[in-house]
Amino acid sequence: MSYGLELPIIRRFWRQHFKKRPEIQPHHVIPNLQTVLKAIQHHMGISLLPRYLIQEALHEKKVKIELEHLEVKNQIFLAYKLKHRDHPVIQKTIRSLKKEEVEK
């Protein structure tokens, strides 16, 4: 099961760990990650999904991670106009992100 015909999540995982493009074609393309997760919970296939998306299902033992040692890290950037750097919402977001980074 894939999020898109181009296999965006699967392709990135494959390239990082196997240094080549995956030679697979998805049987089902579901352009919504929440729906992919629901399909997996109903035993309709397997897929690669972000950990944040499956946390609750993992806790409830509705899904299982098979290759936990093979993970892909995402780098996310917070961008804002410099003139708004002191805005309370921006400052709160920065503090929250820094706090989560320290907790890891």
N, C-alpha and C positions, 0 to 999 in steps of 0.2 A: 504494500500500500504506500502511496506517495502523495505528497502535498502538491506536486506539479509534474507535468510530463518531463521537464528538464531535470528532475530529481535534485532540486536545490540543496536540501539537507543531506540526502544520501551521497550526492556527488562530493560535497565538501568533506564529509566523514571519510569516504573512500580515498580521496586524494591525500588527506592528511595521514592516514594509516597504511595505505597500500600503494601510494605514489602513482596511481593511475585512475582513469575514469571507470566507474562501475559498468560492467557489461551486462546489465539487467534491464528489463522492461517491466514497469509496474503492471500488475493485473488490474489494479484500481487506482484512479487518481481522484482524490478528494481534496478540493482546494480550501480546506478549513481544518486546522490542526486539532481543534476540539472534536470535530466529527471523526477524524482519524483515530483519536484516542478512544472515543466511544466504540468505534468498530473493533478496535483491538480488545476492549473490555468484553465484547460480545463474541470473542474467538473467531474474528473474521480475517485474521492475518497478523503480520508483524510490520513494524516500521521503526524508523529512527525519529525520536521526538525530544524536544528540550526537556531537561530535568524539571525546570520550574512548572512545566505543564502537567507532568505526571506525578508530582509530589503527593497529592491527595490520594490518587489511585494507588500509588505505592504503599502509602500508609494503611489504606483499606485492603491491601493485598488483592487488588483487582488487576494489577499488571505486574510484570517481573522484568528486571533488567538482566539481559543475558551476557553482555560483554561490557561489564562495568569498568574494566581496566582500560577500555578504548573510549576515550572521551575527547570532545572537541571543545575548546574554550572560545568564547566570543569576547571581542573587545568592543565595548560600547562607549561612545563619546557623548558627553553632555555639552551642548553648544547653546550659547545665549549671547545677546548683544552686550558689549562691555558696559554700555551706559545703564544696563539693568542689573549689574552684578551684585548690587546691594539690596535688591528686591527680596522681601522676606520669603517668598515661595522658592526662589532660586537658592537662597542661603539654606533654607530648610532641606531642600533636595540634596544639596552638596553634603550637608552634615549627615543626612541619612545614608547616603552612598558611602561616605567615609567610614561610618559606623559599621555598616555591613562588611566592608572590606577588612576591617580590624577583626571582626568576629570570625572570619574564615580561617 
